[in-house]
Amino acid sequence: MKKILYFFEKNAFGVCAKIGERLGISSESIRLSFIYVSFITFGSPIFIYLVLAFWMKMKAHLRRYRQIIRGL
């Protein structure tokens, strides 16, 4: 089971895991909450999830870009 979770965390965006690390809450409970809220609000949190995923990828990209520039 841990291999499956690791696979999805590595290949997915990892938004729930990052929020869990920041808040000190398990990522499983955040995922379940996200699923429940998505059903209740007819999927609107999916937009928020995608925005957070985009933000995390851009932040990592900018951090990498800064390191390249500082290395020159």
C-alpha positions in Angstrom: 0.0 0.0 0.0 2.9 2.4 0.8 4.3 1.8 -2.7 1.0 2.9 -4.3 0.8 6.0 -2.1 4.4 6.9 -2.9 3.7 6.4 -6.7 0.8 8.8 -6.6 2.6 11.3 -4.5 5.6 11.3 -6.8 3.6 11.4 -10.0 0.7 13.6 -8.9 1.1 17.3 -7.9 1.5 16.6 -4.1 -0.7 19.5 -3.1 -2.4 17.7 -0.3 0.9 16.3 1.0 2.4 19.8 1.0 -0.6 21.3 2.9 -0.3 18.4 5.4 3.3 19.1 6.0 2.7 22.8 6.5 -0.2 22.3 8.9 1.0 19.2 10.6 -2.0 17.2 9.5 -1.9 13.8 7.8 -2.3 14.1 4.0 -4.9 11.3 4.0 -7.3 13.3 6.1 -6.8 16.3 3.8 -7.5 14.2 0.7 -10.7 12.8 2.3 -11.8 16.3 3.2 -11.0 17.5 -0.3 -13.1 14.6 -1.8 -16.1 15.3 0.6 -16.0 19.0 -0.1 -15.8 18.4 -3.9 -18.9 16.3 -3.7 -20.8 18.8 -1.6 -19.9 21.8 -3.7 -20.2 20.0 -7.1 -16.4 20.0 -7.9 -15.5 23.7 -7.3 -12.4 22.8 -5.1 -10.9 21.1 -8.1 -10.2 24.5 -9.5 -8.5 25.5 -6.3 -6.5 22.3 -6.4 -5.3 23.0 -9.9 -4.3 26.6 -9.0 -2.3 25.4 -6.0 -0.6 22.7 -8.2 0.3 25.4 -10.8 1.6 27.7 -8.0 3.8 24.9 -6.5 5.3 24.0 -9.9 6.0 27.6 -10.7 7.6 28.2 -7.3 9.9 25.2 -7.9 10.7 26.3 -11.4 11.6 29.8 -10.2 13.7 28.5 -7.4 15.7 26.3 -9.8 16.1 29.3 -12.2 17.4 31.5 -9.4 20.0 28.8 -8.5 21.2 28.7 -12.1 21.6 32.4 -12.2 23.4 32.6 -8.9 25.8 29.8 -10.1 26.9 31.9 -13.1 
